[in-house]
Amino acid sequence: MFKKILDYFAENSAKKNISKNPLVMAALLRSQHVMKETGLDKIPDQMKEPAKELAEDILTIVGSDNQLLAMRSKYAEAILVYARYQVLVNDTIQDDPNGLVGLPGITGELREHLVKIGEEDSLIKQDLHGLKDVPDKLTLQYMKDFVRGRYLYWYWRQSVFNTLRIGMKDMNQNAKKDWEKHFFYSVCVCHEYDFRFTIKLKENIDYPQKLMNSTFLNIVLSGEKYPDLAFYEANKEAIENKQLFFKKVW
C-alpha cells in the first residue's frame, strides 16, 4: 500500500518534487505505520481509493499558500468524524483508548445503545445504507463491528494529518498542554450530547456546556496559535465558576 501511494505522487513531474518534501514523507510513513497497527493494510482493495484520496489531501495541504490553515481544515474534519465514533467505541469497563470516560460529558454508556443509534441517527443511517452486508435487522454485534471499523479508518486519517500538524510545529512544546487534546475532548462532548438527544437518553451535561465546547472548532479553524488558550480566555468566567470543564494539563 505504501508503494502504491508513492506511485500516486509520481504520476507527473510536479508531484515528484512535492513527494520529496519531508512533511509528505513523514505523513506517508505514519500512514503505513497506522495501517499496520489497525489492520487496514490487510484490506488493500478496500483501501485503494481512500489511500489515493489521502494522498491528494496531503498534496493540497503542502501545495497551499497557507499550509497551516489548509492542514487545520483537514485535521479538524478528520477529528470531527473520529470523535463521533470515539464516543461510540468508549466503554466504561474495558475500552477507553483515549482516557476520556469519566470526564464531564463522556460516559462510555452509548455502546449498549448502538442499534438504536443505527436506527435513529441520520449520519449513521446514511453510512449504513450503502453497505451490502447490512442485516435487515440491526444487531448489537454488527453495530459494534461497524463502529469499530469506522473508528479505525478515521483514526488512520486523523493520525496522518496530526503528523503534518506536528511537522509544521503547530503544537505546544509541552506535550501535556498540546491543544489537540482538549479539542478532541470538546468535540467528543458535543457528539455524545447529540447522540443522547437523538435517542432520547438523559442529558449528561446541559446545553450551554455543549454549546461552549462547540466553539473550539471555530477557534482551531481561525488559525489561533494556541486554540486551547483562546478557548480558555473566551470562556474564562464559565470555567472559573465550574460551569464548563477545562483541563489545563493532560
MOVEN-V859243 format. One record per backbone hydrogen bond with DSSP energy under -0.5 kcal/mol. CO is the residue of the C=O (numbers start at 1). NH is the residue of the N-H. E is the energy in kcal/mol with one decimal. If there is no record, write none. Layout:
BEGIN
{{CO & NH & E} {CO & NH & E}}
END
This chain:
BEGIN
{{1 & 5 & -2.0} {2 & 6 & -2.2} {3 & 7 & -2.6} {4 & 8 & -1.5} {5 & 9 & -1.5} {6 & 10 & -1.2} {8 & 11 & -1.3} {9 & 12 & -0.5} {12 & 16 & -1.7} {13 & 17 & -1.6} {14 & 18 & -1.4} {15 & 19 & -2.3} {16 & 20 & -0.6} {17 & 20 & -1.0} {18 & 21 & -2.1} {21 & 25 & -2.3} {22 & 26 & -2.4} {23 & 27 & -2.2} {24 & 28 & -2.5} {25 & 29 & -2.4} {26 & 30 & -2.1} {27 & 31 & -2.3} {28 & 32 & -2.4} {29 & 33 & -2.3} {30 & 34 & -2.7} {31 & 35 & -2.3} {32 & 36 & -1.8} {33 & 37 & -2.4} {34 & 38 & -2.5} {35 & 39 & -1.4} {35 & 40 & -0.9} {35 & 41 & -1.6} {39 & 42 & -1.7} {40 & 43 & -1.5} {43 & 47 & -1.5} {44 & 48 & -0.9} {47 & 51 & -2.4} {48 & 52 & -1.7} {49 & 53 & -2.6} {50 & 54 & -2.4} {51 & 55 & -2.3} {52 & 56 & -2.3} {53 & 57 & -2.1} {54 & 58 & -2.4} {55 & 59 & -2.2} {56 & 60 & -2.3} {57 & 61 & -2.2} {58 & 62 & -2.6} {59 & 63 & -2.3} {61 & 64 & -1.2} {66 & 70 & -2.2} {67 & 71 & -2.8} {68 & 72 & -2.8} {69 & 73 & -2.1} {70 & 74 & -1.7} {71 & 75 & -3.0} {72 & 76 & -3.0} {73 & 77 & -2.0} {74 & 78 & -2.1} {75 & 79 & -2.6} {76 & 80 & -2.5} {77 & 81 & -1.4} {78 & 82 & -3.0} {79 & 83 & -2.9} {80 & 84 & -1.0} {81 & 85 & -1.7} {82 & 86 & -1.9} {83 & 87 & -1.9} {85 & 89 & -1.7} {86 & 90 & -2.3} {94 & 96 & -0.7} {95 & 91 & -2.1} {96 & 99 & -1.9} {100 & 103 & -2.4} {103 & 102 & -0.5} {103 & 106 & -2.5} {105 & 107 & -0.5} {106 & 102 & -2.4} {108 & 92 & -0.9} {109 & 112 & -0.7} {110 & 113 & -2.3} {111 & 114 & -1.2} {113 & 117 & -2.3} {114 & 118 & -2.7} {115 & 119 & -1.4} {116 & 120 & -1.8} {117 & 121 & -2.7} {121 & 125 & -2.6} {122 & 126 & -1.8} {123 & 127 & -2.2} {124 & 128 & -2.4} {125 & 129 & -2.0} {126 & 130 & -0.8} {128 & 131 & -1.8} {131 & 134 & -0.8} {136 & 138 & -0.5} {139 & 143 & -2.3} {140 & 144 & -2.4} {141 & 145 & -2.3} {142 & 146 & -2.7} {143 & 147 & -2.8} {144 & 148 & -2.2} {145 & 149 & -2.2} {146 & 150 & -2.2} {147 & 151 & -2.6} {148 & 152 & -2.3} {149 & 153 & -2.0} {150 & 154 & -2.3} {151 & 155 & -1.9} {152 & 156 & -2.1} {153 & 157 & -1.8} {154 & 158 & -2.5} {155 & 159 & -1.9} {156 & 160 & -1.7} {157 & 161 & -2.1} {158 & 162 & -2.3} {159 & 163 & -1.7} {160 & 164 & -1.6} {161 & 165 & -2.3} {162 & 166 & -2.6} {163 & 167 & -2.3} {164 & 168 & -1.7} {165 & 170 & -2.5} {166 & 169 & -1.8} {169 & 171 & -1.1} {173 & 175 & -1.0} {174 & 177 & -2.5} {175 & 178 & -1.3} {176 & 250 & -3.2} {178 & 181 & -1.3} {178 & 182 & -0.6} {179 & 183 & -2.1} {180 & 184 & -2.5} {181 & 185 & -2.0} {182 & 186 & -2.7} {183 & 187 & -2.2} {184 & 188 & -2.3} {185 & 189 & -2.4} {186 & 190 & -1.9} {187 & 191 & -2.2} {188 & 192 & -2.7} {189 & 193 & -2.3} {190 & 194 & -2.3} {191 & 195 & -2.7} {192 & 196 & -2.4} {193 & 197 & -2.2} {194 & 198 & -2.4} {195 & 199 & -2.2} {196 & 201 & -2.7} {197 & 200 & -0.8} {206 & 209 & -0.6} {206 & 210 & -1.6} {207 & 211 & -2.8} {208 & 212 & -2.4} {209 & 213 & -2.3} {210 & 214 & -1.9} {211 & 215 & -0.7} {212 & 215 & -1.0} {213 & 216 & -1.5} {214 & 217 & -0.9} {214 & 218 & -0.5} {215 & 219 & -1.6} {216 & 220 & -2.2} {217 & 221 & -2.4} {218 & 222 & -1.3} {219 & 223 & -0.6} {219 & 224 & -1.2} {220 & 223 & -1.1} {224 & 227 & -0.5} {226 & 229 & -0.6} {226 & 230 & -2.1} {227 & 231 & -2.5} {228 & 232 & -2.3} {229 & 233 & -2.6} {230 & 234 & -2.1} {231 & 235 & -1.4} {233 & 236 & -0.7} {235 & 239 & -2.4} {236 & 240 & -2.8} {237 & 241 & -1.7} {238 & 243 & -3.1} {238 & 244 & -1.0} {239 & 242 & -1.5} {246 & 248 & -0.7}}
END
